[in-house]
């Protein structure tokens, strides 16, 4: 098989390219910009394009497939050439289905929690040497790449993203997977640039449930009222299994979960939302043949997915956590989780508005009250990013009003933000850094290290 990737540098695209290379496919690709870690990983396997940019000469008649990434535009010259030649063009979710259509497909969906749940499942299976194919959006310890495709594995686990599939296919990615087993972790409005109303966003999950194969099952978070309504009203005759929270307790910041064989066992992860995620992961592992005892044995060593409540600093009374939180529901859950874990510590929550949705002033009202659990809350945005996304200019006071608290500090200069944060930190502090971006290049480990 010969496969060409248009926009090979994407996080999912480069992992899929490597997985197919390992499977024996002939891979070529192109992109107008490729950053680390994609660049280094592609180079390791000899898949890094010799030059950046789009070159129609790469599109040849004997290609079996062209995989189109979301980064490419409709007028991409390679895409135009592929159409002229009548080649088979697919988005990467379509291609993943093509690779897994004879397997039992397990799809983890939801506005938040899906990466953590998928990561927990893979960790538990990996711990017990249970092999499966997979696609997940975050880097995990013990896994070199986050896509695996084989001929022999029975199961394929897919993180089900509700964002668009490609410039040619404006349906959500998870519509293509047709799961035998599905999980929905939560539904909270996101991606306002493509789903302008909450109702339109919810409709995507209605459509997702209709794609579950006959005789299939959905495991769903019954603590989420919207998820419950969507599952209740589906016309698809599938099995429905709710999950909520396990029996757990907190001891000096450590979460302990009840197991029948060992009593309360300590975990590496924290937060009520992660206890909820863990329960969803346990249900899926049961469906894939792992017993509760095997699941609990494995999960005690799970440290979390990359940038999901990741510990950056734990020294001299200061703890610094970083989280990928960007949606209002995830922001609220993360701030509450850290405060619940360390009620006697001063929690300073620092959030960057970075996505299209979060920088949209109308959508920003959804963040009202989301940081109330913090002792001090700080919000940052870059005016240049706002302009680049073609959004209305943001004023500091307007952002503060959207978050619904006079106590929140808002910054549009990252050096001022950093200086203020440093002044608030003492020997009894927890700093919680939340963003899907980088606060425009702040090195938190270096800047907040007590010894520096």
C-alpha positions as CSV (number, residue, x, y, z in Angstrom):
1,X,0.0,0.0,0.0
2,X,1.2,3.5,-0.9
3,X,-0.3,6.3,1.2
4,X,0.4,10.1,1.0
5,X,-0.4,12.4,3.9
6,X,-1.3,16.0,3.2
7,X,-0.4,17.9,6.4
8,X,1.6,15.0,7.8
9,X,2.9,17.2,10.7
10,X,-0.3,17.1,12.8
11,X,-0.3,15.4,16.1
12,X,-2.7,12.6,15.0
13,X,-1.5,12.6,11.4
14,X,2.2,11.9,12.1
15,X,1.3,9.2,14.6
16,X,-0.9,7.5,12.0
17,X,1.9,7.8,9.4
18,X,4.4,6.1,11.7
19,X,1.9,3.4,12.6
20,X,1.3,2.6,8.9
21,X,5.1,2.7,8.2
22,X,5.5,0.1,11.0
23,X,2.8,-2.0,9.3
24,X,4.8,-2.1,6.1
25,X,3.1,0.6,4.1
26,X,5.0,3.0,1.8
27,X,4.5,6.5,3.3
28,X,5.0,9.9,1.8
29,X,3.9,13.3,3.2
30,X,4.0,17.0,3.0
31,X,3.3,20.1,5.2
32,X,4.0,23.8,5.2
33,X,5.2,23.7,8.8
34,X,6.2,20.8,11.1
35,X,7.1,21.3,14.8
36,X,8.4,19.1,17.5
37,X,7.7,16.4,18.6
38,X,6.2,15.5,15.2
39,X,9.4,16.6,13.4
40,X,11.7,14.4,15.4
41,X,9.5,11.4,15.3
42,X,9.0,11.6,11.6
43,X,12.7,12.0,11.0
44,X,13.4,8.9,13.2
45,X,11.5,6.8,10.8
46,X,12.7,8.5,7.6
47,X,9.2,10.0,7.0
48,X,10.1,13.7,7.4
49,X,9.5,15.5,4.0
50,X,12.7,16.7,2.4
51,X,11.3,20.2,2.1
52,X,8.4,22.1,3.6
53,X,5.5,23.2,1.5
54,X,3.1,21.6,-1.0
55,X,4.4,19.9,-4.1
56,X,2.0,18.5,-6.7
57,X,4.8,16.1,-8.0
58,X,4.3,14.1,-4.8
59,X,0.8,13.2,-5.9
60,X,1.2,10.3,-8.3
61,X,-1.2,7.9,-10.0
62,X,-0.2,4.7,-8.1
63,X,-1.1,6.1,-4.6
64,X,-3.6,3.8,-3.0
65,X,-4.9,6.5,-0.5
66,X,-4.4,10.2,0.2
67,X,-5.0,11.1,3.8
68,X,-6.1,14.7,4.3
69,X,-5.3,16.5,7.5
70,X,-7.5,19.3,9.0
71,X,-4.5,21.8,8.6
72,X,-4.8,21.6,4.8
73,X,-7.1,24.1,3.0
74,X,-9.7,23.3,0.3
75,X,-7.4,25.0,-2.3
76,X,-4.4,22.9,-1.4
77,X,-2.6,22.2,-4.7
78,X,-1.8,18.6,-3.7
79,X,-5.5,18.0,-2.9
80,X,-6.6,19.5,-6.2
81,X,-4.1,17.3,-8.0
82,X,-5.3,14.2,-6.1
83,X,-8.9,15.0,-7.2
84,X,-7.8,15.4,-10.8
85,X,-6.2,12.0,-10.7
86,X,-9.3,10.5,-9.1
87,X,-7.4,9.1,-6.2
88,X,-9.1,7.9,-3.0
89,X,-9.0,10.8,-0.5
90,X,-9.9,10.2,3.1
91,X,-9.7,12.1,6.4
92,X,-7.7,10.3,9.1
93,X,-10.9,9.2,11.0
94,X,-12.2,7.6,7.8
95,X,-8.9,5.9,7.3
96,X,-8.8,4.6,10.9
97,X,-12.2,3.1,10.3
98,X,-11.0,1.5,7.1
99,X,-8.1,-0.1,9.1
100,X,-10.4,-1.3,11.9
101,X,-13.7,-2.2,10.3
102,X,-13.2,-5.9,11.0
103,X,-12.3,-5.3,14.7
104,X,-14.3,-4.6,17.8
105,X,-14.2,-0.8,18.0
106,X,-14.3,0.9,21.4
107,X,-14.8,4.7,21.1
108,X,-14.4,7.1,24.0
109,X,-16.3,10.3,23.4
110,X,-17.1,13.5,25.4
111,X,-16.4,17.2,25.6
112,X,-13.9,16.5,28.5
113,X,-12.3,13.4,30.1
114,X,-12.0,11.3,26.9
115,X,-8.2,11.5,26.8
116,X,-7.8,10.6,30.5
117,X,-10.3,7.7,30.2
118,X,-8.6,6.4,27.0
119,X,-5.2,6.7,28.7
120,X,-6.4,4.8,31.8
121,X,-7.8,2.0,29.7
122,X,-4.6,1.6,27.7
123,X,-2.5,1.7,30.9
124,X,-4.5,-1.1,32.5
125,X,-4.4,-3.2,29.3
126,X,-0.6,-2.6,28.8
127,X,0.0,-3.4,32.5
128,X,-1.5,-6.9,32.0
129,X,0.1,-7.4,28.5
130,X,-3.3,-7.3,26.8
131,X,-2.5,-6.0,23.3
132,X,-4.9,-3.9,21.2
133,X,-4.9,-1.3,18.5
134,X,-5.5,2.3,19.5
135,X,-5.5,6.0,18.7
136,X,-5.2,8.5,21.6
137,X,-4.5,12.2,21.6
138,X,-1.9,12.5,24.4
139,X,1.5,10.9,24.9
140,X,1.6,8.2,27.5
141,X,4.5,6.6,29.4
142,X,5.5,3.3,27.9
143,X,4.1,4.1,24.4
144,X,6.3,5.5,21.7
145,X,3.5,6.6,19.4
146,X,-0.1,7.1,20.1
147,X,-1.5,5.1,17.1
148,X,-1.1,1.4,16.7
149,X,-2.5,-0.7,13.9
150,X,-2.1,-4.4,13.4
151,X,-3.8,-7.2,11.4
152,X,-4.2,-9.5,14.4
153,X,-5.6,-7.5,17.4
154,X,-9.3,-8.0,18.2
155,X,-9.9,-4.5,19.7
156,X,-9.3,-1.0,18.5
157,X,-9.7,1.8,21.1
158,X,-10.3,5.2,19.6
159,X,-10.5,8.6,21.2
160,X,-13.7,10.1,19.7
161,X,-13.3,13.7,18.8
162,X,-16.4,15.7,17.9
163,X,-14.4,18.3,15.8
164,X,-14.5,18.4,12.0
165,X,-12.9,15.5,10.0
166,X,-11.3,17.5,7.2
167,X,-11.7,20.5,5.0
168,X,-13.7,18.2,2.6
169,X,-15.7,16.5,5.4
170,X,-17.4,18.8,7.9
171,X,-18.8,16.0,10.0
172,X,-17.4,15.2,13.5
173,X,-14.5,12.7,13.5
174,X,-16.4,10.3,15.8
175,X,-19.2,9.8,13.2
176,X,-16.8,7.6,11.1
177,X,-15.9,5.0,13.7
178,X,-19.2,3.1,14.1
179,X,-18.4,1.7,17.6
180,X,-19.4,-1.6,19.0
181,X,-18.8,-0.2,22.4
182,X,-19.0,3.5,23.1
183,X,-18.5,5.8,26.2
184,X,-19.7,9.4,26.7
185,X,-18.0,11.1,29.5
186,X,-19.7,14.5,29.4
187,X,-21.2,17.1,27.2
188,X,-20.4,20.8,27.5
189,X,-20.5,23.3,24.7
190,X,-17.3,23.7,22.8
191,X,-16.0,24.5,19.3
192,X,-18.2,27.5,18.9
193,X,-16.6,28.3,15.6
194,X,-18.3,25.3,14.0
195,X,-21.2,24.7,16.4
196,X,-22.6,28.2,17.0
197,X,-25.3,27.1,19.5
198,X,-25.3,24.5,22.3
199,X,-28.2,22.8,20.7
200,X,-26.2,22.3,17.5
201,X,-23.3,20.9,19.5
202,X,-25.5,18.4,21.4
203,X,-26.9,17.2,18.0
204,X,-23.4,15.8,17.2
205,X,-23.7,13.4,20.1
206,X,-27.2,12.4,19.0
207,X,-25.7,11.5,15.7
208,X,-22.8,9.7,17.4
209,X,-25.2,7.4,19.3
210,X,-27.0,6.5,16.1
211,X,-23.7,5.2,14.6
212,X,-23.2,2.5,17.4
213,X,-23.4,-0.9,15.7
214,X,-26.6,-3.1,16.2
215,X,-26.3,-5.0,19.4
216,X,-23.7,-2.5,20.7
217,X,-23.5,-0.7,24.0
218,X,-23.0,2.8,25.4
219,X,-21.4,3.3,28.8
220,X,-22.3,6.8,30.0
221,X,-21.7,9.3,32.8
222,X,-25.0,9.5,34.6
223,X,-23.8,12.5,36.7
224,X,-24.0,14.6,33.6
225,X,-27.6,15.7,33.0
226,X,-27.1,16.4,29.3
227,X,-25.4,13.0,28.7
228,X,-28.4,11.3,30.4
229,X,-30.9,13.2,28.2
230,X,-29.0,12.3,25.0
231,X,-28.8,8.6,25.9
232,X,-32.4,8.5,27.0
233,X,-33.7,9.9,23.8
234,X,-31.7,7.9,21.3
235,X,-33.7,5.8,18.9
236,X,-30.8,3.3,18.5
237,X,-31.7,0.1,20.2
238,X,-28.5,-0.4,22.1
239,X,-27.5,-1.6,25.6
240,X,-27.1,1.3,28.1
241,X,-24.8,1.1,31.2
242,X,-24.5,4.2,33.5
243,X,-21.5,5.0,35.7
244,X,-20.9,7.6,38.3
245,X,-18.3,7.6,41.2
246,X,-16.4,4.8,42.9
247,X,-16.1,4.6,46.7
248,X,-13.1,6.8,47.5
249,X,-11.6,9.0,50.2
250,X,-8.8,11.6,50.5
251,X,-6.0,11.4,52.9
252,X,-3.5,14.3,53.1
253,X,-3.9,15.0,49.3
254,X,-3.8,11.3,48.3
255,X,-6.9,9.8,46.8
256,X,-7.7,6.2,47.9
257,X,-10.2,4.0,46.1
258,X,-12.1,1.1,47.6
259,X,-11.4,-2.4,46.1
260,X,-12.9,-5.7,47.3
261,X,-9.7,-7.5,47.6
262,X,-7.3,-4.9,49.0
263,X,-9.5,-2.4,50.8
264,X,-8.6,1.3,50.1
265,X,-5.7,1.6,47.7
266,X,-3.7,4.8,47.0
267,X,-3.8,6.4,43.5
268,X,-1.3,8.7,41.8
269,X,-4.1,10.9,40.3
270,X,-6.3,13.4,42.1
271,X,-9.7,15.0,41.7
272,X,-13.4,14.0,41.8
273,X,-13.5,14.3,38.0
274,X,-10.7,11.7,37.7
275,X,-12.5,9.4,40.1
276,X,-15.5,9.7,37.7
277,X,-13.2,9.1,34.7
278,X,-11.7,6.0,36.4
279,X,-15.1,4.5,36.9
280,X,-15.8,4.9,33.2
281,X,-12.5,3.3,32.3
282,X,-13.2,0.4,34.7
283,X,-16.5,-0.3,32.8
284,X,-14.8,-0.3,29.5
285,X,-12.0,-2.6,30.7
286,X,-14.7,-5.0,32.0
287,X,-16.1,-5.1,28.5
288,X,-12.7,-5.9,27.1
289,X,-12.1,-8.8,29.5
290,X,-10.3,-7.3,32.5
291,X,-11.7,-8.0,35.9
292,X,-12.2,-5.3,38.6
293,X,-9.3,-6.9,40.5
294,X,-7.0,-6.7,37.5
295,X,-8.1,-3.1,36.8
296,X,-7.4,-1.9,40.3
297,X,-4.0,-3.6,40.4
298,X,-3.0,-1.7,37.3
299,X,-4.6,1.7,38.0
300,X,-2.6,2.4,41.1
301,X,0.5,3.1,39.0
302,X,-1.3,5.3,36.5
303,X,0.2,8.8,36.7
304,X,-2.1,10.5,34.2
305,X,-1.9,11.6,30.6
306,X,0.5,14.3,29.5
307,X,-0.5,17.7,30.7
308,X,-3.6,16.4,32.5
309,X,-3.0,17.6,36.1
310,X,0.7,17.0,35.6
311,X,3.0,17.8,38.5
312,X,5.7,20.3,37.5
313,X,7.2,21.3,40.9
314,X,6.8,19.8,44.3
315,X,9.4,21.4,46.5
316,X,9.8,23.6,49.7
317,X,6.1,23.7,50.3
318,X,5.2,24.8,46.8
319,X,3.4,22.6,44.3
320,X,2.8,23.5,40.7
321,X,0.4,21.6,38.5
322,X,-0.2,22.0,34.8
323,X,-3.4,21.0,33.1
324,X,-4.8,21.0,29.5
325,X,-8.1,22.5,30.7
326,X,-9.6,25.0,28.3
327,X,-13.4,24.4,28.2
328,X,-15.5,25.9,31.0
329,X,-16.6,22.6,32.4
330,X,-13.0,21.2,32.5
331,X,-11.7,24.4,34.0
332,X,-14.2,24.2,36.8
333,X,-13.6,20.5,37.4
334,X,-9.8,21.0,37.6
335,X,-9.9,23.9,39.9
336,X,-12.4,22.2,42.2
337,X,-10.3,19.0,42.1
338,X,-7.1,20.6,43.3
339,X,-8.9,22.6,46.0
340,X,-10.7,19.4,47.2
341,X,-7.3,17.6,47.4
342,X,-5.5,20.4,49.3
343,X,-8.2,22.3,51.3
344,X,-5.6,23.9,53.6
345,X,-3.3,25.2,50.9
346,X,-3.6,28.5,49.1
347,X,-4.7,27.7,45.5
348,X,-3.7,30.2,42.8
349,X,-5.3,29.3,39.6
350,X,-3.9,30.7,36.4
351,X,-5.8,30.3,33.1
352,X,-4.9,31.2,29.5
353,X,-7.7,32.0,27.0
354,X,-6.3,30.4,23.9
355,X,-8.9,28.6,21.8
356,X,-11.2,30.2,19.3
357,X,-14.2,29.5,21.6
358,X,-12.6,30.8,24.8
359,X,-11.5,34.1,23.1
360,X,-15.1,34.7,21.8
361,X,-16.6,37.2,24.1
362,X,-20.1,35.8,23.7
363,X,-19.0,32.3,24.5
364,X,-16.8,33.6,27.3
365,X,-19.9,34.0,29.5
366,X,-19.9,30.2,29.9
367,X,-16.8,30.6,32.2
368,X,-18.8,32.5,34.8
369,X,-18.0,30.9,38.2
370,X,-15.6,28.4,36.8
371,X,-12.7,29.6,39.0
372,X,-14.6,30.3,42.2
373,X,-13.0,27.4,44.0
374,X,-9.6,29.1,43.8
375,X,-8.3,31.4,46.5
376,X,-6.9,33.6,43.8
377,X,-7.7,33.5,40.1
378,X,-5.7,35.0,37.2
379,X,-6.7,35.0,33.5
380,X,-4.4,35.8,30.5
381,X,-4.9,36.4,26.8
382,X,-2.7,37.6,24.0
383,X,-4.3,40.4,22.0
384,X,-2.3,39.3,18.9
385,X,-3.8,35.8,19.1
386,X,-7.3,37.4,19.3
387,X,-6.5,39.5,16.2
388,X,-5.0,36.5,14.3
389,X,-8.2,34.5,14.9
390,X,-10.3,37.4,13.5
391,X,-12.2,38.0,16.7
392,X,-13.5,41.1,18.4
393,X,-10.9,43.0,20.4
394,X,-10.9,42.1,24.1
395,X,-10.8,44.5,26.9
396,X,-9.5,43.5,30.4
397,X,-12.7,44.7,32.1
398,X,-14.9,42.8,29.6
399,X,-13.1,39.5,30.4
400,X,-13.4,40.1,34.1
401,X,-17.1,40.7,33.7
402,X,-17.5,37.5,31.6
403,X,-15.9,35.4,34.4
404,X,-18.4,37.0,36.9
405,X,-16.0,37.9,39.6
406,X,-14.4,41.2,40.7
407,X,-11.7,39.2,42.4
408,X,-10.3,37.8,39.2
409,X,-7.2,39.5,37.8
410,X,-6.9,39.7,34.0
411,X,-3.7,40.3,32.0
412,X,-2.8,40.8,28.4
413,X,1.0,40.8,29.0
414,X,2.6,37.5,30.1
415,X,5.5,39.2,31.9
416,X,3.1,41.1,34.1
417,X,1.1,37.9,34.8
418,X,4.3,36.0,35.7
419,X,5.5,38.8,38.0
420,X,2.1,39.0,39.8
421,X,2.0,35.2,40.2
422,X,5.5,35.1,41.7
423,X,4.5,37.7,44.2
424,X,1.5,35.6,45.4
425,X,3.4,32.4,46.0
426,X,4.6,31.5,49.5
427,X,5.5,28.3,51.3
428,X,1.9,27.1,51.5
429,X,0.9,27.6,47.9
430,X,-0.4,25.5,45.0
431,X,-0.1,27.1,41.5
432,X,-2.4,25.6,39.0
433,X,-1.5,26.5,35.4
434,X,-4.2,25.7,32.8
435,X,-4.2,26.1,29.0
436,X,-4.2,24.3,25.7
437,X,-1.4,26.7,24.8
438,X,1.9,27.8,26.4
439,X,1.2,31.3,27.8
440,X,3.4,32.5,24.9
441,X,6.4,30.5,25.9
442,X,6.6,30.8,29.7
443,X,8.9,28.0,31.1
444,X,7.0,27.4,34.4
445,X,9.5,24.8,35.8
446,X,12.3,27.4,35.5
447,X,10.4,30.5,36.4
448,X,8.6,29.1,39.5
449,X,11.3,26.8,40.8
450,X,11.9,27.8,44.5
451,X,15.7,27.2,44.1
452,X,16.1,29.5,41.1
